[in-house]
């Protein structure tokens, strides 16, 4: 079969981005047409010579608006930050590694302002409609990236994940989202939300493409996951909070998926993890993201606060109330809990739970501050503990009644990235079948 050239696939992606009836204008904030064409042509030239740079050579990739691209202002979904006019001196390391592997960078994608929301709404540049129902939110904060993948504007979207920002939009848009162990990919050149919790991960239609992009950004050999044998895997189902107030359609889809995994030989165990309650107590003093985001933005808020999305500004300003003593206490407590969680789940191959307890809310239901806050808390509830406990996780599509999606999340210990991706590939194959 003749290979479809990278340039041809790029032109198809560019056409979708430019389609006035689609979501391209809201999903892609900057489109690199000419540089992407040059990169695609170079990839095709290498292919003709049978000298590809690796499995990502010629892949069409988008990057979240918070990554530095040499010569561009890094907006992080904000007109205030974009108006500061400070062009990046170099590509972020993650972006540079993708280019070195032959990836074609097509666009910078829309996001929740400053990456501080799981909803994905952006009043400044528009909220891209969910590909499964355009009247619904895409999830955040990597909203445009998920829509770009689902709408075939790119093969892979690179995002950040501080409390679920690759997994939530992937779950709601029906694609795969990967959150690696935090130390795996350098966060330099990515505008921060939380120095403690930020991590860099991809979204794609398949586990394999996520695994390849993750390896390239981590500086590791790109290896396609083999797809683990599911029979005999020890998988824990966390009891309690992750299943509270779960949407009926999500519950039905979850039960079906769990039943299929059980019939494939997965050895489930019910896990009651008291450490989750301790995490809630630690975060009760304010949490890492508000405190660290306030340290980053306090002068900006004092200077240009009226130009920031009120829902995001409210979340940032919560950090002003935390004392230094409370913050230090929170850091120390988290260190202890991270070690305790690693030991607690060591006997398991993975933990499984719904990525989100609800399907995507309607855009009109996320406008008022109280509705926004309620939906945001629900969307982040199951994903945020992964970042707090310094774990790795992947969200797989979990199709619900009516064609919407909520995601099936697999979680493993820090450093078990390759093993978890192999397990995810096995689960993906089962659910697709």
C-alpha positions, 0 to 999 in steps of 0.5 A: 500500500502506498504511503500517504505523504505527510504533506498530503495529510497536513493539507487535509488537517489545514483544510479542517482547521480553516473550515468555517463550519468547523471548530478550527478557529476556536481550537487552534489559536496560531496556525503554522502553515508555512513552517509545517509545510516545510517540516512535512516536505522534509519528512517526505524527503526522508521517507523517499530515501528510507531514512526516517528519524523515527516513528513520529517522523511526519506525524501532525502534532499540535501543542497547547498554547502554554508551550514556548515556540521561538519567536512567539508570545506564549499566551497560555489562553490569556489576552493579558499574557499575550499582550505582554509581548515577550517573545520566547527565545527558544522552543520548549524542550518538549517541542524541540524534541518533537521537532528533532523526531520529525514531528510536524507542528501544525498549531498552538491550541486553545485552553482554559486561561492559565490552565486553571480549569477542567471545564475548558471554557475560554471567554477570550478566544471562544470555547471549542465545541465538543466533537460529540455534541457541539453544545457541550464543553470539551473539557480542560484545560487542554480543550483545543488539543482534544478537539483538534485530535478528535476532529482530525486537525492533527494526529497528536496533541501535546498538553499539560496536566496539573489535575487532569488537563490531558485526561479530562478533555480526552475523556469527554471528547472520546480519545486517549489522554496520557499523564506521565510520571511528573519527572518524566518530561521536562516542564521548562518552557511550559507556562506554569500553573503549579510548580509542584503538580504540572506534568506534560503529556499527549492526547491521541486516538490511540495508546500507541501514538500517546506512547510514542509522543511521550517517549520522544518528549522524555528523551527515551527510545520510542517503542510501541506498547505491546499490549499486555495480557489482561488475564491475571492482572491485579487491578484495584477498584477504588471504593467511595469518592470516585463513584459518588454522584456518578451520572447514570449513563457513566455508571452503565458504561463503566459496568459494561467495561468492568464486566468485559475486563472481568471476563478477560481474566482481570483479577479485581479487588475492592480497595478502600484507600484512607489516604484519599481522605488524608489528601482532602484534609491536606488540601483543605488549607487551600491546595497547591495550584491556587497558592502557586498560581497566586505567586505567579500571577499576583502582580498581573492580577493587581495590574490587569485583573479585569482582563482575566476570566472571572472564574479563573481569577477567583480560583487564583485569588484563593491562594492569597489566603494561604500563609507560608506556614500552611504551605510548608505544612502542606508540602511536608504532608504531601511528601509523606502521603506520596510515599504512603500511596506508593506502598499502598498500591504496590501489590497492584498492577493498576487501579481503574475508575471512571476518568470523569463521573459525568459526561460533558456539561452543556456550555450554557450550563458553565457560564454562571460562577456557581454552575461553573464551579460545581461542574469544574469540581466534578470533572477534576474529582477523580483525576486530581489525586493522581497528580497529588500522589505523583502517579501516572495515568491514562484515560481511554474512551468510554462511550456512554448512551447517546454517544457521549464519553466519560473515560476509563482511567488506569492509574499506576505507581510513579515510574511504571509508565511503560508498564501502564501503557502496555496494560492500556494498550491491552485494555484498548484492544479489548474494548475496541473488540 
